[in-house]
Amino acid sequence: MFKINPNKHFILRCVLFSALFLTISFSTLWYHIVSYHGEMDERVAARQLALVESQQLYVHSTLQSVVKDTVFLLDMVYQSRIFDYLDQSSPDKQQKIVDFENMLLSFVERKGVYDQARYLDLSGTERIRVNYNNGKPAIVPPGNYRKKAVATIFRKR
């Protein structure tokens, strides 16, 4: 007759149980790994979005500051009426130019963010310039002025 060995069934059951246990364990582990990576991706995306938004605010505030500084400089030009003194011979011409140069020098020194501040005439020629010089602002002498007529702001459209 045919005899069934009880150890054989025990070993078979252990192997099947181990395979089932390993399958369930690996499936659970895989699920947690995938969900963890999904959560990490969401966290990274949220951090990147927050970073982009803060950089957007920084750029916006910097541009607002530049616009305000430009309007301030325009006000300085109109209040000093420097354009009236550059092309005319008047007794206080030199003093007005020196005063305007000193205002520009003070502006560049106090702001500390602009490499140069210039007053250009309508032909694109520098008439007054102040260089920042790595924290040591200086008024540029008239012989060192440059023509900026080739710059994009002076090109005819």
C-alpha positions in Angstrom: 0.0 0.0 0.0 0.8 3.6 -0.3 2.1 5.3 2.9 2.0 9.1 3.4 4.9 10.4 5.2 3.7 13.1 7.7 7.1 14.9 7.5 6.6 15.4 3.8 3.3 17.3 4.3 4.9 19.3 7.1 7.7 20.5 4.9 5.3 21.2 2.0 3.1 23.3 4.4 6.2 25.2 5.7 7.3 25.9 2.2 3.9 27.1 1.1 3.4 29.2 4.3 6.9 30.7 3.9 6.2 31.6 0.3 2.8 33.1 1.2 4.4 35.0 4.1 7.2 36.3 1.9 4.8 37.4 -0.8 2.6 39.3 1.7 5.7 40.8 3.4 7.2 42.0 0.1 3.9 43.3 -1.1 3.4 45.3 2.1 7.0 46.6 1.9 6.5 47.5 -1.7 3.3 49.4 -0.9 5.0 51.4 1.8 8.0 52.2 -0.4 5.8 53.4 -3.2 3.5 55.5 -0.9 6.6 56.9 0.9 8.1 58.0 -2.5 4.7 59.5 -3.4 4.6 61.5 -0.2 8.2 62.6 -0.7 7.4 63.8 -4.2 4.5 65.8 -2.9 6.7 67.3 -0.2 9.4 68.2 -2.6 6.9 69.7 -5.0 5.4 71.8 -2.1 8.8 73.0 -1.1 9.8 73.9 -4.7 6.5 75.8 -5.1 7.1 77.7 -1.9 10.7 78.5 -3.0 9.5 79.7 -6.4 6.8 81.9 -4.8 9.3 83.4 -2.4 11.7 84.1 -5.3 8.9 85.6 -7.2 8.2 88.0 -4.3 11.9 88.9 -4.1 12.1 89.6 -7.8 8.9 91.7 -7.6 10.1 93.7 -4.7 13.6 94.2 -6.2 12.0 95.5 -9.4 9.7 97.8 -7.5 12.8 99.2 -5.7 14.5 99.8 -9.0 11.4 101.6 -10.4 11.2 103.7 -7.3 14.9 104.6 -7.5 14.5 105.5 -11.2 11.6 107.8 -10.4 13.7 109.3 -7.6 16.6 110.0 -9.9 14.2 111.5 -12.5 12.8 113.8 -9.8 16.4 114.8 -8.9 17.1 115.7 -12.5 13.9 117.8 -12.8 14.3 119.5 -9.5 18.0 120.4 -10.1 17.2 121.3 -13.8 20.6 120.0 -14.6 19.7 119.8 -18.3 19.4 123.6 -18.4 22.9 124.1 -17.1 24.8 121.5 -19.2 24.4 123.3 -22.5 24.4 126.9 -21.4 26.9 129.3 -20.2 25.8 130.6 -16.8 27.7 131.9 -13.8 26.5 129.0 -11.6 26.8 126.3 -14.2 29.8 124.6 -12.6 28.3 124.7 -9.1 25.0 123.2 -10.3 26.9 120.3 -12.0 29.0 119.7 -8.9 25.9 119.7 -6.8 24.2 117.2 -9.1 27.3 115.0 -9.2 27.4 115.0 -5.4 23.7 114.0 -5.3 24.4 111.1 -7.6 27.5 110.2 -5.6 25.4 110.2 -2.4 22.7 108.1 -4.0 25.1 105.5 -5.3 26.9 105.3 -2.0 23.8 105.0 0.1 22.0 102.4 -2.1 25.1 100.3 -2.6 23.5 98.2 -5.3 24.1 100.2 -8.5 27.5 99.9 -10.3 27.0 103.2 -12.1 24.6 106.2 -12.2 24.7 108.3 -15.3 23.1 111.3 -16.8 22.8 110.9 -20.6 21.8 113.6 -23.0 19.3 113.0 -25.8 22.1 112.0 -28.2 23.2 109.2 -25.8 26.4 110.9 -24.6 27.3 110.7 -20.9 27.3 114.1 -19.3 27.7 112.9 -15.7 28.7 109.5 -14.3 29.4 108.1 -10.9 31.0 104.6 -10.5 30.4 102.5 -7.4 34.0 101.0 -7.5 33.4 98.1 -5.1 32.1 100.3 -2.3 34.2 103.3 -3.0 32.0 105.5 -5.2 33.7 108.2 -7.2 32.7 110.8 -9.7 34.1 110.1 -13.1 35.9 113.0 -14.7 34.5 114.4 -18.0 37.3 113.1 -20.1 36.3 109.5 -19.3 32.7 109.7 -20.5 31.4 107.3 -23.1 28.9 107.6 -25.9 25.9 105.3 -25.2 24.1 106.0 -28.4 24.6 102.4 -29.6 22.7 101.1 -26.6 19.3 99.7 -27.2 17.5 102.6 -25.5 18.8 105.0 -28.2 18.1 102.9 -31.3 15.5 104.3 -33.6 12.5 102.2 -34.1 
